[in-house]
């Protein structure tokens, strides 16, 4: 007997554990009675330099047109991407952040009776979008906290339609070389789509970045996703995109919501794409901040997973208790219990002063624990 209209929702939807974002500064200030100006948020892999100045100028100029609907086709942003990446506009699908295009890929190709493969310790959204479609998720054991591509290849079943790979991987920061990735693509059945999530691609040294865009002409089953939320500093605007074979992109567009990217995000992302100086400053700051955190954690005797992103996953013992101690000191990081990494906290690279505040708070909390 049905007790509620909610009982009519599919079981796979009712079983979803919603994605938990990082705690906002305002929320911690309310909970702990802290001064927001003294709180450091290093939980969401945001750009500590803020947004691209060119993007800010473009957004300010576009404010007067907020009464108009955005360009549903994103013509200007797509044109800028075609120039930058050498792809055709028909190969581009724009999203409300790259999370949106990940969901589109799942909705376009997954349904009950199909399956998708992803790695343990990979981005939490992959199993969520798979489950939301009623498909079966196949989680493959990680190798050194990263993707075991051989095991993932072996996990592909006759009903498998999609494989998710994050490179660099969030939340562990692990990385797969171009040769290894290409070797995997060459062996994946051509009817199985490979979603290559490159949200942190801009943080890689030039000699480590994969020529994934050029692979689109060789592997029509490849989807590459990227975002403006990280290195470009536009997390609050939500803009991302997918690159794919034109026919695949066309299917993603069929499930895309009209006007899914707002007008400010479109103009901001278009301008940010040209702000190469800001991206270079972001990369330089990240290198320095990574070195600062690595050195500080080593001095404290804290183990961590070497990272190729703008964050570090630190092994801290009782991570839940340590997370709470850090919150009390006005430092927000990310506990990784939802990823099955109960002893780990993920800390984003911040400004030098923010990194220092985290290290000081961590040292103080460790002393309290003794």
C-alpha positions as CSV (number, residue, x, y, z in Angstrom):
1,X,0.0,0.0,0.0
2,X,1.3,3.5,-0.9
3,X,1.7,5.8,2.0
4,X,2.9,8.8,0.2
5,X,3.4,10.2,-3.4
6,X,7.1,9.9,-2.7
7,X,6.7,6.1,-2.7
8,X,6.0,6.4,-6.5
9,X,9.5,7.7,-7.1
10,X,11.7,5.0,-8.6
11,X,13.7,3.1,-6.0
12,X,17.0,4.0,-7.7
13,X,16.2,7.7,-7.2
14,X,15.1,7.3,-3.6
15,X,18.3,5.5,-2.9
16,X,20.5,8.4,-4.1
17,X,22.7,10.0,-1.4
18,X,22.8,13.7,-2.6
19,X,26.1,15.3,-3.4
20,X,27.5,17.2,-0.4
21,X,29.3,20.5,-1.4
22,X,31.9,22.2,0.7
23,X,30.7,24.2,3.7
24,X,30.2,27.9,2.9
25,X,32.0,30.5,4.9
26,X,28.7,32.2,6.0
27,X,27.4,28.9,7.3
28,X,30.5,28.3,9.5
29,X,30.4,31.8,10.7
30,X,26.8,31.3,11.9
31,X,27.4,27.9,13.4
32,X,30.6,28.8,15.3
33,X,30.1,32.5,15.9
34,X,33.3,33.3,14.0
35,X,34.2,36.4,12.1
36,X,33.8,35.6,8.4
37,X,36.8,37.7,7.5
38,X,39.0,35.4,9.5
39,X,37.7,32.2,8.0
40,X,39.7,30.4,5.3
41,X,37.8,28.1,2.9
42,X,40.0,25.5,1.3
43,X,37.3,22.9,0.7
44,X,36.1,23.3,-2.9
45,X,39.2,23.6,-5.1
46,X,38.3,27.2,-6.0
47,X,40.8,29.7,-7.5
48,X,42.3,31.7,-4.6
49,X,43.0,34.6,-7.1
50,X,39.3,35.0,-7.7
51,X,37.9,35.4,-11.2
52,X,39.6,36.4,-14.4
53,X,39.7,40.2,-14.5
54,X,38.7,40.1,-18.2
55,X,35.7,38.0,-17.2
56,X,34.7,40.4,-14.5
57,X,34.7,43.3,-16.9
58,X,32.6,41.4,-19.4
59,X,30.1,40.4,-16.8
60,X,29.8,43.9,-15.5
61,X,29.1,45.2,-19.0
62,X,26.5,42.4,-19.6
63,X,24.5,43.2,-16.5
64,X,22.2,45.7,-18.3
65,X,20.8,42.9,-20.4
66,X,19.6,40.6,-17.6
67,X,16.0,40.9,-18.8
68,X,16.8,39.1,-22.0
69,X,17.2,35.3,-22.3
70,X,20.7,34.1,-23.0
71,X,21.8,32.9,-26.4
72,X,20.6,29.3,-26.2
73,X,23.2,28.2,-28.7
74,X,26.1,30.0,-27.0
75,X,27.4,31.2,-30.3
76,X,30.2,33.5,-29.1
77,X,31.5,31.1,-26.6
78,X,31.5,28.2,-29.1
79,X,33.3,30.4,-31.6
80,X,36.0,31.3,-29.1
81,X,36.4,27.6,-28.3
82,X,36.6,26.6,-31.9
83,X,39.4,29.1,-32.4
84,X,41.3,28.0,-29.2
85,X,40.8,24.3,-29.6
86,X,40.5,23.7,-33.3
87,X,37.2,21.9,-33.2
88,X,34.0,22.5,-35.1
89,X,31.1,24.2,-33.3
90,X,29.0,21.1,-33.9
91,X,31.4,19.2,-31.6
92,X,30.8,21.5,-28.6
93,X,28.1,21.1,-25.9
94,X,27.9,23.9,-23.3
95,X,26.9,23.2,-19.7
96,X,26.1,24.7,-16.4
97,X,29.5,23.7,-15.3
98,X,31.1,20.5,-16.5
99,X,28.9,18.7,-14.0
100,X,26.0,19.5,-16.3
101,X,27.6,17.9,-19.4
102,X,28.5,14.8,-17.3
103,X,24.8,14.4,-16.5
104,X,23.8,15.0,-20.1
105,X,26.2,12.2,-21.2
106,X,24.6,9.9,-18.7
107,X,21.0,10.8,-19.7
108,X,21.7,10.4,-23.4
109,X,23.2,7.0,-23.2
110,X,22.4,5.3,-19.9
111,X,19.1,3.6,-18.8
112,X,17.9,0.6,-16.8
113,X,19.6,-2.5,-18.1
114,X,22.9,-0.7,-19.0
115,X,26.0,-0.1,-17.0
116,X,28.8,2.3,-16.6
117,X,32.4,1.8,-15.2
118,X,34.2,4.2,-13.0
119,X,37.1,4.0,-10.5
120,X,36.9,3.9,-6.7
121,X,38.0,7.3,-5.3
122,X,36.9,9.1,-8.4
123,X,34.6,12.1,-8.6
124,X,31.4,11.5,-6.6
125,X,29.2,12.7,-9.4
126,X,29.9,9.7,-11.7
127,X,28.0,7.1,-9.6
128,X,25.3,9.7,-8.9
129,X,24.4,10.4,-12.5
130,X,24.6,6.7,-13.3
131,X,22.2,5.8,-10.5
132,X,19.9,8.7,-11.5
133,X,19.4,7.1,-14.9
134,X,18.6,3.7,-13.4
135,X,21.7,2.2,-14.8
136,X,24.2,-0.1,-12.9
137,X,27.4,1.4,-11.7
138,X,30.5,-0.8,-11.8
139,X,33.1,0.5,-9.3
140,X,36.6,-0.7,-10.0
141,X,39.2,-0.9,-7.3
142,X,41.8,1.8,-7.5
143,X,45.5,1.4,-7.9
144,X,47.5,3.7,-5.6
145,X,44.4,5.9,-5.2
146,X,44.1,6.3,-9.0
147,X,42.5,4.7,-12.0
148,X,43.5,1.1,-12.8
149,X,42.8,1.2,-16.5
150,X,43.5,-2.5,-17.0
151,X,41.0,-3.4,-14.4
152,X,38.5,-0.9,-15.8
153,X,38.9,-2.4,-19.3
154,X,38.3,-5.9,-17.8
155,X,35.2,-4.6,-16.0
156,X,33.4,-3.6,-19.3
157,X,30.4,-5.9,-19.8
158,X,28.2,-6.5,-22.8
159,X,25.7,-4.0,-21.3
160,X,28.3,-1.3,-20.6
161,X,27.7,1.9,-22.4
162,X,30.1,4.3,-20.7
163,X,33.4,4.6,-18.8
164,X,34.3,7.7,-16.7
165,X,37.9,8.8,-16.2
166,X,39.0,11.9,-14.4
167,X,42.5,13.2,-15.3
168,X,43.8,14.6,-13.0
169,X,41.5,12.8,-10.6
170,X,39.5,14.5,-7.9
171,X,39.8,14.0,-4.9
172,X,43.1,12.2,-5.0
173,X,45.0,14.2,-7.6
174,X,46.4,11.2,-9.4
175,X,47.3,11.4,-13.1
176,X,47.5,9.3,-16.2
177,X,50.0,10.0,-18.9
178,X,48.9,10.6,-22.5
179,X,50.4,7.3,-23.7
180,X,48.6,5.3,-21.1
181,X,45.3,7.0,-21.9
182,X,45.6,6.6,-25.6
183,X,46.5,2.9,-25.2
184,X,43.3,2.5,-23.2
185,X,41.2,4.2,-25.8
186,X,42.6,2.0,-28.5
187,X,41.3,-1.1,-26.7
188,X,37.9,0.1,-25.5
189,X,35.1,-1.3,-27.7
190,X,34.0,1.4,-30.1
191,X,30.4,1.2,-28.9
192,X,31.4,2.2,-25.3
193,X,31.8,5.9,-24.7
194,X,34.8,7.1,-22.7
195,X,34.1,10.3,-20.8
196,X,37.5,12.0,-20.0
197,X,36.9,14.6,-17.3
198,X,39.7,17.2,-17.5
199,X,38.4,19.7,-15.0
200,X,41.9,20.3,-13.7
201,X,43.8,20.1,-17.0
202,X,45.0,23.7,-16.9
203,X,47.0,23.0,-13.7
204,X,49.2,20.5,-15.5
205,X,52.6,21.5,-16.9
206,X,52.4,21.8,-20.7
207,X,54.5,18.7,-21.3
208,X,52.0,16.6,-19.3
209,X,48.8,17.8,-20.8
210,X,47.2,15.2,-23.0
211,X,46.4,16.0,-26.7
212,X,42.9,14.7,-25.9
213,X,41.2,17.2,-28.3
214,X,43.1,15.8,-31.2
215,X,42.0,12.3,-30.3
216,X,38.3,13.2,-31.1
217,X,38.9,12.6,-34.8
218,X,40.4,9.1,-34.1
219,X,38.0,7.9,-31.3
220,X,34.3,8.9,-32.1
221,X,33.4,7.3,-28.7
222,X,35.4,9.9,-26.8
223,X,33.8,12.8,-24.8
224,X,36.2,15.3,-23.2
225,X,34.7,17.6,-20.5
226,X,36.3,20.8,-19.1
227,X,35.2,23.6,-16.9
228,X,35.7,27.3,-16.3
229,X,35.2,26.8,-12.5
230,X,38.8,26.1,-11.6
231,X,41.7,27.8,-13.3
232,X,39.5,30.5,-14.8
233,X,37.9,31.3,-11.4
234,X,34.3,31.2,-12.5
235,X,32.9,28.6,-10.1
236,X,30.0,31.0,-9.1
237,X,28.9,31.5,-12.7
238,X,28.8,27.7,-13.6
239,X,30.2,27.3,-17.1
240,X,31.7,24.2,-18.7
241,X,31.6,22.3,-21.9
242,X,32.0,18.9,-23.6
243,X,33.9,18.1,-26.8
244,X,32.8,15.1,-28.8
245,X,32.1,13.7,-32.2
246,X,29.4,15.8,-33.8
247,X,26.8,12.9,-33.7
248,X,27.5,12.3,-30.0
249,X,27.4,16.0,-29.3
250,X,24.0,16.1,-31.1
251,X,22.6,13.5,-28.7
252,X,23.8,15.4,-25.7
253,X,22.2,18.5,-27.0
254,X,18.9,16.7,-27.2
255,X,18.8,16.2,-23.4
256,X,20.3,19.7,-22.7
257,X,17.9,22.1,-20.9
258,X,17.1,25.2,-22.9
259,X,19.2,28.2,-21.8
260,X,21.2,25.9,-19.4
261,X,24.1,28.4,-19.4
262,X,23.1,31.9,-18.2
263,X,24.0,35.1,-20.1
264,X,26.6,36.2,-17.5
265,X,28.3,32.8,-17.6
266,X,28.5,32.9,-21.4
267,X,30.1,36.3,-21.6
268,X,32.3,35.7,-18.6
269,X,33.6,32.3,-20.0
270,X,34.2,33.8,-23.4
271,X,36.3,36.6,-22.0
272,X,38.1,34.3,-19.5
273,X,39.2,32.1,-22.4
274,X,41.3,35.0,-23.7
275,X,42.8,35.8,-20.3
276,X,45.9,33.6,-20.7
277,X,47.9,35.8,-18.3
278,X,45.4,35.2,-15.5
279,X,45.6,31.4,-16.1
280,X,49.4,31.6,-16.0
281,X,49.4,33.5,-12.8
282,X,46.9,30.9,-11.4
283,X,49.3,28.0,-12.4
284,X,52.3,29.8,-10.9
285,X,50.5,30.4,-7.6
286,X,49.3,26.8,-7.5
287,X,52.9,25.5,-8.0
288,X,54.1,27.7,-5.1
289,X,51.2,26.9,-2.9
290,X,51.6,23.1,-3.6
291,X,55.2,23.4,-2.6
292,X,54.3,25.3,0.6
293,X,51.7,22.7,1.7
294,X,54.0,19.7,0.8
295,X,56.8,21.1,2.8
296,X,54.6,22.0,5.7
297,X,52.9,18.6,5.8
298,X,56.2,16.8,5.7
299,X,57.4,18.9,8.7
300,X,54.3,17.9,10.6
301,X,54.8,14.2,9.7
302,X,51.4,14.1,7.8
303,X,51.2,11.7,4.8
304,X,49.5,12.9,1.6
305,X,48.8,11.7,-1.9
306,X,51.0,13.4,-4.5
307,X,48.7,15.6,-6.5
308,X,48.5,17.0,-10.0
309,X,45.6,19.3,-9.3
310,X,45.0,22.3,-7.1
311,X,44.5,20.3,-3.9
312,X,46.1,17.6,-1.7
313,X,44.5,14.7,0.1
314,X,46.1,14.3,3.5
315,X,46.0,11.2,5.7
316,X,45.1,12.5,9.1
317,X,43.8,9.5,11.2
318,X,40.4,10.4,12.6
319,X,39.5,12.8,9.8
320,X,36.0,13.6,11.1
321,X,37.4,14.8,14.4
322,X,40.2,16.7,12.8
323,X,37.8,18.4,10.4
324,X,35.8,19.6,13.3
325,X,38.9,20.9,15.1
326,X,39.9,22.8,12.0
327,X,36.4,24.3,11.7
328,X,36.6,25.6,15.2
329,X,39.7,27.5,14.2
330,X,38.1,28.9,11.1
331,X,39.6,26.6,8.5
332,X,37.3,24.8,6.1
333,X,38.6,21.7,4.3
334,X,36.9,18.7,2.8
335,X,36.5,15.4,4.7
336,X,36.6,12.4,2.3
337,X,34.4,9.9,4.1
338,X,31.9,10.0,1.3
339,X,34.6,8.6,-0.9
340,X,35.4,5.8,1.4
341,X,38.6,7.6,2.6
342,X,37.7,8.0,6.2
343,X,41.2,8.9,7.3
344,X,41.7,11.7,4.7
345,X,41.0,15.4,4.4
346,X,41.3,17.2,1.1
347,X,42.7,20.7,1.3
348,X,42.6,23.1,-1.7
349,X,45.7,25.2,-2.5
350,X,45.1,28.8,-1.4
351,X,47.0,32.0,-1.1
352,X,50.3,31.8,0.9
353,X,48.6,33.3,4.0
354,X,45.7,30.9,3.7
355,X,48.0,27.9,3.3
356,X,49.9,29.1,6.4
357,X,46.7,29.4,8.4
358,X,45.7,25.9,7.5
359,X,49.1,24.5,8.5
360,X,49.1,26.4,11.8
361,X,45.5,25.2,12.6
362,X,46.5,21.6,11.7
363,X,49.5,21.7,13.9
364,X,47.5,23.1,16.8
365,X,44.8,20.5,16.3
366,X,47.4,17.7,16.2
367,X,48.9,19.0,19.5
368,X,45.4,18.9,21.1
369,X,45.0,15.3,20.0
370,X,48.1,14.1,21.8
